């Protein structure tokens, strides 16, 4: 079954330890827990001291490539290169509706509504999605920044897209299915 790769990245108003980022830091664990509990969540790459893959409850056996993830600078899109801190996430989902439900409902939606407190306004995309074929390896972390750049430079395509102009795993344009989105939303905390 194809896997949806979802990457977020945004220019912060200060480094992670800056007091301006406290509200962001305070919400991080609750947002990760909410993702973990959302139906359709398959896992994420976590970047702390070491880069690791953490499977979710709906993990379907996609195996990470050992040692291939890289670190934050490897995934940074060029348009965010001048920012000291541009936090990023990389998660994997069974459907576009599952990640949309998580992003716009619950704890994450509350944080998203306050993003101007922690992140600089930007004309560039702050998230990108793409489908991973039915192979057994997740692409390297650095692929995420390249996809974000591609979305900005070329617009949405099956290679890199957003919720407004999405594509299914076969590469055909698709709109979010509201019924499915509402079902996933019931699992978001």
Secondary structure by P-SEA (a helix, b strand, c coil): cbbbbbbbbbbbccccccccaaaaaaaaaaaaaaaaaccccccccccccbbbbbbccccccccccccccccccccccccccccccccbbbbbcccaaaaaaaacccaaaaaaaaccccccccccccbbbbbbcccccccccaaaaaaaaaaaaccccccccccccccccccccccccaaaaaaaaaacc
